[in-house]
Amino acid sequence: MTKILKGRGLSEGIVEGEAVVTSQPFSISAAFTFPLIQFSKKLKVADRTHELYKKNVSNKVLIFPYPIGTTTLGFVLLETIHRGIAPKAIVCERGEPLMSSGAVISDIFFGLKFPIVDQIDFEKLKQIPNGTLVHVNGNEGYIEIIE
């Protein structure tokens, strides 16, 4: 049985992957800058204040309530996508323009699609168990929980 949660697509792309869910807001700049500097082949969360600290989120669907925005957020996300170590997609309740700019630019300049879906009630998202297979459709703005 599958369950579909409808939201809004902020960037195009369709992927399927394992969900990594956190109830904490997520700072992409704080979490991903150090692995980029180290030229890591994995994307382990480097933010010591976050519950996902040291968790590898490469090729996972990252689900959180909202991003903590900085002016470098989009560039950091873009670099992880370009290097091939990014999560497969991001799903959140409340997106942010700087975050989606990294995904949109990766499509325009490199032809790399990275779906971001927002406007889904986080009370529903946080009920998705970690490791659950999900289908994310950024073109149509939904996440499908595959059971």
Order of alpha helices (4+ residues) and beta strands (2+ residues): beta-beta-beta-alpha-beta-alpha-beta-alpha-beta-alpha-beta-beta
